[in-house]
């Protein structure tokens, strides 16, 4: 399908517009959410602030942090269709060296509104801060909630090749007939996404660091690839995807790239400016994006960075 057919499609609105392909609101997400009609959103994909004191947030107590999110979650519940889903991606809150897993604390906030948890997906990555008093954190979690039991799930879009496509029924009325689905098998809830492998719940997708083609000044940027997998599985063509904390616009980009409407809110004027430029480059086909399913680079033993420097030999001998 052709994503953008008119000048209206290419326009980036700064307020809710019923027919707009793209809405990018600069301000408190509650203001944008208040303008959205009931049950009009198909999918919410977002990564709320982690209360870590980043430049875009003020650190507070864990209890107060969670209480500030409750009105936003209530509004998301109101605006989400009965067939809709929320993908709530969070990491850990750390205080005085103690780790508080945010997905555990958020569960009750959604459950109290009647949401059903369908998967707790682990997103694994290889780069991040190196801890000195605990093991270095290299994962975050996506909580996939549905509003009701009648939710949209496009299984055929995410099927994977059967491991044994030649298997046949060995008894009963279907004796001798193929036992699998010709379109492939249903992925398990363990995802290790490399190339087209959706068979594991550990999503092995590089985070946006260093030389990642999508890198901007945002310190905790969503990889577009992560959002695309949610969009493809949980919405239909033309559906509406919302990110109440859209940062530099990765969720909106992933939505419009795949024929959906994208909406988002962001407090930072700088990040909204970056998001607008990224969207304009995406419209023009000029935005660098890591291709969906591209294998992760594995350095060979011959590369200099994969070999220990000579200076380390003294330390290594001391451990023997």
Buried (B, 14 or more C-beta within 10 A) or exposed (E): EEBBEEEEBBBBBBEBBEEBBBBBBBBBBEEBBEEBEEBBBBBBBBBBBBBBEEEBBEEEEEEEBBEBBEEBBBBBBBBBBEBBBBBBBBBBBBEEEEEEEBBEBBBEBBEEBEBBBBBBBBBBBEEBEEEEEEEEBEEBBBBBBBBEEEBBBEEEEBBBEBEEEEEEEEEEEEEEEEBBEEEBBBBEEBBBBBEEBBBBBBBBBBBBBEEBEBEBEBEBBBBBBBBBBBBBBBBEEEBBBBBBBBBBBBBBBBBBBBBBBBBBBBBBEBBBBBBBBBBEBBBEEEBEBBEBBEEEEEEEEEEEEEEEEEEEEEEEEEEE
